[in-house]
Amino acid sequence: MRARLSFRHGVHPPEHKELTAGVPVRRMPYPEEIVLPLRQHTGKPARPLVEPGDRVERGDKIGEADGFVSVPIHASSAGTVKEIGLWPHPDGSMAEAIRITVDAFSPQIPRPRIIPHWDGLTPDQVVKAVQRAGVVGLGGAAFPTHVKLLPPDDVVVDTLIVNGAECEPYLTTDHRVMTEYPERVQFGIRIMMHTLGVERAIIGVEKNKPDAIETLERTLPDDLDVTVQGLTVKYPQGYEKMLIHALTGRDVPPGKLPMHVGVVVQNVASLACIAEVFETGLPLIERVVTVTGPGLRRPSNLIVPVGAKIRDVLEFCGGLLDEATEIVFGGPMMGGSQPDVDAPIIKSTTGIVVLTKKESRPRRTYPCIKCGHCLDACPVFLNPSLLGILAQAGRFEEMEEADLATCMLCGCCSYVCPSNIPLSQMFALAKAGAQRRKQQAA
Amino acid sequence: MSTAPILTSVAILGGVGFTFGTLIAIANRKLKVWEDPRIDTITDLLPGANCGACGFAGCRAFAEEAIEGAVAPAGCTVLSRMEVEAVAGFLGVEAGEANKRVARLLCAGGSDVAGPKAEYYGVESCAAAVAVGGGGKGCTWGCVGLSDCAVSCDFDAIWMNEVDLPVVDPEKCTACNDCVEACPLDLFELMPMDQKLIVQCKSLLQGDAATELCSVACDACGRCAVDAAPGLIEMVSGLPVVDYTKNELADPSACDRCPTGAITWVEGAQFDLKTDLDSGMTMDSEAFDRRPAMAGSEVA
């Protein structure tokens, strides 16, 4: 099938990427304290392996994966375990977290370790190594990577899609990884193709990142079928199903995974992380985070140790301006507002966006005028207007019949709504309710 | 035009009707199930809300059980005392002494004592606020104050007071469980009125970490437990748990030992009932106006 390099519907919000698109990645110094929540990924939280008072080195495993859909947690800095207790989690709740007082004089050298050469490993061994290193999808959903690498026997995967779309406004994390660490991305692709046994890989990058496309094309391997494709600049181009449609013309049916149409999607940052695991033997303990927004003094792209508090990161970026009103984790379209600056950066944090009153002022909600803008914007062809009316009436069962499960909460409907109806928040609520009903029934 | 077709059809339909009518009459005679006529009378005396607070499937089911003698008329918590007497008088039984149950809020952290950590803009519902980031209150276990419970109450027994806590009127509360299900933080619990020692806090934090967020939070000092009657109060993961099977041992002295007031002795309503009743409002209208209308930023 022909690649369309785009998809139907969607929106194009102002990008605001110019704040950090050209800013090279810097390393943030270690803060005084690191807080590592045991739940940083989709799936079961990890089990703590350390006790308060224990000395840990950088890269030590401090939390064990609990089950298959789970990954271990590693110390992102040398120091002493201060406490294992409740701490604000970026999802707004209080969650179990391991607090480590950073050893300010430590050279932060990890313990000696054996780095296996990827070429000599069977796919199963690679997958195990990826899980051991605690690698999760760094695009924002934090789904454990190793789960995606083990397709069931009846599924044939023929294409690896590399997600460099980064369609959320403000964020430039993947952009900087692609321009500064293209070799790492290519090495990650090589390992993934070996593991999955696929012949073809396509890197999808939105056309608003010409330098990233150029760098990746320059570093393409000669012996593998890897191509770079420029994509139409449109939100949510980076959502798996949209990306697969744009690059291969295949459509993932509702309730199915990309692997059911022969595709595995990996984010560029996750691939760079996998490459790092096999280059240095270090687990996922730091990541590139875009710290940006009009409310921030010095927007930057930073390598941040996982577990650094928002407070410390913002301080390193010059602090907040007086107009700052809201801190959002992830992009402004799908990200969650942070009620607490003590919450830590976790593995899934792609960026911190500081908004001012101008962007985040509360606006009055008006009744739905049935204009149909949301229908034209919804990338999964739902009827957000109808769903919104059902949600307001509390008719959640009917919403489920109207394919609420297909909704991925991209926020396009809320974005275009002229009546400012918080549609996607209502859908998030309905989805949470549906999940709770399902649990009660089980 | 001949009248024959008309007469034929009338005869056929009449015949069919008569035959089936006879069959139904016979069936009624042969297959009749006798039902106590008092069931209907009692059902009429009951409130008819089918709230289920009595523990039966509805008012009619309760009426059947009451006639059987399985439950005393006072088991219906919605009826007033006089109405209970009426039912008892009709059945010729003792009215019984039902332990009236009411919904109790396990949080006393109003907006005056539990400070905010952020402002919440979005759908005006506790469930929505909790789903996207815990609402604005510093304490993540405490009442969000967006009145999901008051909306769910069919008996007008709950309204929000000036510090955004739901006030439950024990007179009106029927213990129907609607608010218990509505609260996304599980802060409501149905308790018999004679359980007067109530822990009004669910915060799992301990010590200063808890009281920093809310001055009436339980800081897990355990003073209420140590000097209480043996086995009455036990500390479980930083919160006192009252063993209500030993309820007769409970006394208000535990509250005097509590430095924050998280454990309280409740007679009647938990919070001041008068707040809005005088003005006839069920909600603080000024506070309602102060709230921004809806989401400005997308937090979903």
Interface residues (C-beta under 8 A of the other chain):
Chain A: L86 P88 D91 G92 S93 M94 E326 V328 P332 M333 M334 G336 S337 Q338 P339 D340 L355 E359 S360 R361 P362 R363 R364 T365 L409 G411 S414 Y415 N420 I421 P422 S424 Q425 M426 F427 A428 L429 A432 G433
Chain B: K117 A118 Y121 G122 V123 S125 A127 A128 V130 A131 V132 G133 G134 G136 T140 W141 L204 L205 P292 A293 M294 A295 G296 S297 E298 V299 A300
